Amino acid sequence: MLTTAGRLNVTSSVVVTSPWLVLASSRTVHCITPVPVVRHQPGRSARDRQAIRPRFLTLPYLYGVARGVDDRPVQADRVRKSVGAETTFERDVLRWEEVEPVLTPVLAQVWAACSRGGHSGRTVTVKVKYADFQQVMRSRSGAEPVPTQARLEQVSLDLLRPLFPPRLGVRLLGVTLSNLDDEPYRGVSQLALGF
């Protein structure tokens, strides 16, 4: 029996196939990942249980995963929801005149990623992290996708302008384009309602 992530109802004489965990009473266990479960059979040795134990429950595997070592293949099949970039400064930005020159490479990075992936988005979000590591985010959504890098820059600067001059220096600036349009609907615009 293989459980799904969530709850595992355990009855008496059930053993989770791991040498360090034997459950013998009736109770519910909350699981994060699927857990293989077998019925306890008297006379089975620890070696028998180890032979049927899956790889992800072994101590060497868990030791490696706890240290960021995981050789399983990456499955990148999720739909992208946003495209963003940010930069951290060597010295804090204090004046509005310094913002546009440091933001231009960030905007170019976001726009290049959108162009490569064929993405267009309607929501622009800017992120500001101050010298005391407090973080502020501002966003603006439009009815149509952002058509050009120049428009992305204009909206980003409009969102940042009220935050200057800062009470503390700015340590990080970031821009994200989200609310991405799906490929099948590209070129089809939303009808405006006349209220």
C-alpha positions, 0 to 999 in steps of 0.5 A: 500500500502506498499512501498519498501525501496527507493523512495515513490512518494506521491500525495495529500491527502495521509497520512503515518500511523503515528500520527506525519507525514501527507503528503498532497502535491505532492513530493517524499520522500526517505525511508530507510525501508518499509513504510505503506501508506493509503489514507486519509479519512475525519473524521478519528481520531488519535485513528483510525490511531493509531489502524492501525499503525504498531508496528515499527512506535510507539514511544516506539519502536523507543525509544528502537531501538535508544538505541540498544534494538530490540527484533526482531529475528536475521536472520543469513542466509547470506553467510560468506565472511571472518573469522578474529580475532584481539587483543588489547594490554595493552601496545604497541608492539614495537619490532619484537620479541614481534609480534609472541607470541602475534599473535599466539592466534589470528591465532589460533582463526582464524584457529579454526573458519575456521575449525568449519565452514569448510571454507578455504580462499585464501586471508590473511589480517593483520591489524595494529593499531598504538598508534595514532590510525592510521590503516594500512592493508596489504593483499596477495592472493594466487591461492590456499586456505591456507592449514594449520595454519602454512602457515597462520602464515607464510603469516601473519608474512611476511606481518607484517615484513616490518611494523617493527620497527614501528614509534609508538607503535602497539596498535592492531594486527588482521588477517583475512582470506577472499576470502573463497571457496564455499563448492561445489568447495572444492577440485577442483583447479584452472587451471594455465595458462602458460603465 
